[in-house]
Amino acid sequence: MIFTNINDKLQNSSLTKDIQFCIDYAEKNREKILSLENGSYDVGYNGIKMNVGKYFTKKENDKFWESHKRYLDVQIMIDGSERVAFNDIHNMKEKSFDPERDLVILEGNKLFDIVIENGDVLVFFPNDVHKPELDILDSENEEECENKKKIITKVVFKIEI
């Protein structure tokens, strides 16, 4: 896993050209991305696809652990913030694999959480098991949590390995 921010020019210059492209694309096209509907878009570079997601974050029990075998995930928060749970694939048990969607579903416990905010970038490799789209708020008062929610906009670029 790599954690960076679109503004970390020095660190980002050491990343692969494909990852750099995704970061630059998200930075230069922020307003366009905000205007797009949920869906998958071709960005016109090296076969990279961009999945736009606009959603409310969820409780951890409402999401599943995932990983991918053929693609890197370059997840970039465009507007909002969320928590992402993380573990290594060697600590998890594979439940199923959908080769068409390149989606591995796993089970196990989390190693740690990461909170991402506007401009933050997470790069997930095949061994990086993640559970994205999670609520940040940790409150017993469910009504208070629901009242503070807003729609998140995040892009996930898919880079074939």
C-alpha positions in Angstrom: 0.0 0.0 0.0 1.1 3.5 -0.7 -0.4 6.6 1.0 0.2 10.0 -0.4 -1.6 13.2 -1.3 -2.0 14.9 -4.7 0.1 17.8 -3.4 3.1 15.6 -2.4 5.0 16.4 -5.6 8.4 15.0 -4.4 7.0 11.7 -3.2 4.6 11.3 -6.2 7.5 11.9 -8.7 9.0 8.6 -7.5 5.9 6.6 -8.4 5.3 4.7 -11.6 4.2 6.8 -14.6 0.7 5.1 -14.5 0.2 6.1 -10.9 1.5 9.6 -11.5 -0.9 9.9 -14.5 -3.9 9.0 -12.2 -2.9 11.5 -9.6 -2.3 14.3 -12.2 -5.6 13.4 -13.9 -7.6 13.7 -10.7 -6.0 16.9 -9.8 -6.5 18.6 -13.2 -10.0 17.2 -13.7 -11.5 17.7 -10.2 -14.5 19.8 -11.3 -15.2 17.5 -14.2 -15.1 14.4 -11.9 -17.5 16.1 -9.5 -20.0 16.6 -12.3 -19.8 12.9 -13.5 -22.4 10.3 -12.5 -21.4 7.0 -10.8 -19.8 4.8 -13.3 -16.7 3.6 -15.2 -14.9 6.0 -17.6 -12.0 5.5 -20.0 -9.3 8.2 -19.3 -7.6 7.7 -22.7 -4.2 6.5 -21.3 -2.6 3.1 -21.3 -6.0 1.2 -20.8 -6.6 2.8 -17.4 -10.2 3.0 -16.3 -11.6 5.5 -13.7 -14.5 4.4 -11.5 -16.4 7.4 -10.1 -18.2 6.7 -6.8 -20.6 9.1 -5.1 -22.0 7.6 -1.9 -22.7 7.9 1.8 -20.2 6.1 4.0 -21.4 2.9 5.7 -21.0 1.0 9.0 -18.1 -1.5 9.0 -20.5 -4.5 9.2 -22.2 -3.4 6.0 -19.1 -3.7 3.9 -16.9 -6.6 2.9 -13.1 -7.2 2.6 -11.8 -7.0 -0.9 -8.7 -7.3 -3.0 -7.8 -7.6 -6.7 -5.5 -10.0 -8.6 -5.1 -8.2 -12.0 -5.4 -4.5 -11.2 -3.9 -1.9 -8.9 -6.4 0.3 -7.2 -5.4 4.0 -7.1 -8.1 5.5 -4.9 -8.3 9.3 -4.7 -10.6 11.2 -2.5 -12.1 14.1 -4.5 -14.6 15.5 -2.0 -15.2 14.3 1.6 -13.6 11.8 3.9 -13.9 8.2 4.8 -12.2 5.5 6.8 -10.6 2.5 5.1 -9.8 -0.7 7.0 -6.7 -2.6 6.0 -4.9 -5.9 6.3 -2.5 -8.1 4.4 -3.8 -11.0 2.3 -1.7 -13.5 4.2 -3.7 -12.7 7.4 -7.1 -13.3 5.6 -9.1 -16.2 4.2 -10.4 -16.0 0.6 -14.1 -16.6 0.4 -14.6 -16.1 -3.4 -13.2 -14.7 -6.6 -15.1 -13.1 -9.5 -12.6 -13.0 -12.4 -14.8 -10.9 -14.6 -14.8 -8.1 -11.9 -11.4 -9.0 -10.6 -12.9 -9.0 -7.1 -11.6 -11.2 -4.3 -13.9 -11.4 -1.3 -12.1 -12.2 1.9 -12.8 -12.6 5.6 -10.7 -11.8 8.7 -9.8 -9.0 11.0 -8.5 -5.6 10.4 -4.9 -4.6 11.1 -5.5 -0.9 11.1 -7.7 2.0 9.7 -6.7 4.9 7.5 -8.8 8.1 7.3 -8.6 9.7 3.9 -9.6 13.3 3.1 -9.7 15.6 0.1 -6.7 14.9 -2.1 -5.5 11.8 -0.3 -4.3 8.9 -2.5 -4.2 5.2 -1.6 -2.6 2.7 -3.9 -3.6 -0.9 -3.2 -1.6 -3.9 -4.6 -3.0 -7.4 -4.8 -1.9 -8.3 -1.3 -3.5 -5.2 0.2 -6.9 -6.3 1.5 -9.1 -3.3 2.1 -12.6 -2.3 3.2 -13.4 1.2 1.9 -16.3 3.6 2.3 -16.5 3.4 6.1 -18.0 5.9 8.5 -15.4 8.0 10.3 -17.7 9.0 13.1 -17.5 6.6 16.1 -20.6 7.4 18.1 -23.2 5.3 19.9 -25.7 7.9 18.9 -26.8 6.6 15.5 -29.0 9.6 14.8 -26.1 12.0 15.4 -23.9 10.1 12.9 -26.6 10.1 10.3 -27.2 13.8 10.6 -23.5 14.5 10.0 -23.2 12.4 6.9 -22.7 13.9 3.4 -22.1 12.4 0.0 -18.5 11.4 -0.7 -17.0 11.6 -4.2 -14.0 9.3 -4.8 -12.4 7.9 -7.9 -10.7 4.5 -8.2 -8.4 4.2 -11.1 -7.7 0.6 -12.3 -4.2 -0.1 -13.6 -3.6 -3.5 -15.1 -0.6 -5.2 -13.6 
